[in-house]
Amino acid sequence: MKSIIALLVVLGLAGPAWAESCSKSREYVLEGLAGDLTKRAASYQDLFKICVEALTLVNVKDAYVLKDGAIAILPRSNAVFATAETLAQFCQRFPHGFVRFLTPQEQRKVRTIGYIVLLSATGATACTKIRGMT
């Protein structure tokens, strides 16, 4: 048993839930702390699932559900190639999704879930547009 726990710690699978930011941002929106919902509650559950899966992408340090209906990604690297690769992976997995990368200026302000969930999805990239599906 101790060896299994040690293995989980080494692999980073033990400790706080790795989807905590996805959960916290979804709950913040659904509890009405971000104001009136802009979408159906079920849509935020779908966004939560996408958020959790987005956490598995290589360049994703953290991810959040936005009130406007997009996923905000805190990248590990802001390099153009890394961001482009992450965008390609995201749109391949979620062809109808919307993703917004947090800018370095926004990353410095990432202190509260409330700040993040209220970020506008206007700057989000529509995967349908990237994939030429519009």
Secondary structure, 3 states (H helix, E strand, C coil): CHHHHHHHHHHCCCCCCCCHHHHHHHHHHHCCCCCCCCCCHHHHHHHHHHHHHHCCCCCEEEEEECCCCCEEEEECCCCHHHHHHHHHHHHHHCCCCEEEECCHHHHHHCCCHHHHHCCCHHHCEEHHHHCCCC
